[in-house]
Amino acid sequence: MSAYDPTSTEGLAAHASERLQMNARGLFTSDLSVNEYLCVEKAGFEPVGLVVGSSIYHVGYQQGNWKQNQEMNVLTQAMYEARELAMTRMEEEADQLGADGVVGVRLDVGRYEWGAEMAEFIAIGTAIRHKEGKLHRAPNGRPFTSDLSGQAFWTLMQTGKRPVGLVMGNCVYHVAHRGMMQSLKQTGQNVELEQYTQALYDARELAMERMQKEAEAIGDGVLGIVEVKLHENSHGWGSHVIEFFALGTAVVPNEHAAEGQQLPEITPVLDIND
C-alpha cells in the first residue's frame, strides 16, 4: 500500500488546497443525492466536502504466452498501485477537512487519446464527520473509506456495525487461445471450454482472495465485507487479457452504538419512479 501522511498535501493539485479551505470554512460540497444526504444526517454525520484523488499512471508492457493461461503480474501491479495512489490522495484531502471518513467512493479509470499506454485513476467521494465528535476512523488512524450509498451507510449503522475501509483486489490475466485443431474438433458441439473456464475462475478467485487479505490486514475486529462487486474489463489490452477487480467495504462492530440497539423493522417499499 502507498505511504500515507495525514498532514501531506504533496500529491494534491495546487487548487485542491484552496478548494478544501473553502470547505473548511463551512461550505460543503457533495455528490450525495438529496436522499443520501438525509440518510447521512440521520446517521449522526454531516458532509464536509467532496474529496478527490488522481493518478495518471504509465502501465507497462507484458507479453502473454499465446497458448498459456497466466497472470500478467506487471499489469496487475500497475493497476493496483495506481488505484492506491488515487485512494491515498483522496484520504489526505479528507484529512485536511478533519473528516471521519468518506462515503460513496467511486474508483474510475479513464484513458486519453494522447497516451494509449497511460490511464488516469480517479477516486472520488463525500467526506463526512460525526456531529458529536465521536471518532469513527479506521484502526490505523486513516479516515474510513466506503463505497456504500447514503442509504446503505445509514442502514449499516442501524445494525451496530460501521464501515472501516474500502478493500480491493485485482488480477490481470491472459486467457490462452485455442489451437486450430481444438477449435475444429469442437465445432457444432455442446462442450465446456475447460481452459477458458479455468482461466476466468482462477483470475476471479485471485482478485477475491486479495480483497479478503486486505480486509484481514485492517485488524482482528473486521467482521466481513459488504457490497462486494466484481468487475471485468480489458482496458484496451486485447480480447484475451482481462482485469478482474473485486471491491467491497469492510465492516467492524460500532463501539459507539447504543447498548441493546435493536435492528429496525423492515418496511417493504414499492418504487413507482420507473
Number of C-alpha atoms within 10 A of each C-alpha: 10 13 7 13 14 17 10 13 16 10 16 18 13 10 9 14 14 11 15 21 14 14 18 15 10 11 13 17 17 17 17 19 12 11 11 18 19 16 21 26 17 13 19 16 22 20 26 25 27 24 27 25 25 25 21 17 17 15 17 12 11 10 8 17 12 14 13 14 22 18 21 19 12 14 20 20 15 16 22 17 17 23 25 22 24 25 26 24 29 28 30 26 28 30 21 18 22 16 28 25 27 31 27 21 22 15 17 13 16 11 15 10 7 7 9 12 16 16 19 17 23 23 23 24 26 28 33 27 26 18 12 8 11 12 15 21 20 18 13 10 11 22 28 26 28 28 25 22 19 24 17 17 21 21 19 19 19 18 15 19 18 25 29 29 28 24 24 26 23 27 27 28 26 26 25 18 15 15 10 8 8 9 12 10 9 12 9 8 7 7 8 9 11 8 16 16 11 13 18 18 11 17 24 23 16 21 22 24 16 18 24 20 13 18 25 16 10 16 13 9 13 17 14 14 20 17 12 15 12 15 11 14 13 14 15 11 14 9 11 15 22 22 25 23 25 24 24 24 24 28 21 19 16 17 12 13 14 10 8 7 10 10 12 9 6 6 6 6 6 6 6 5 4 3
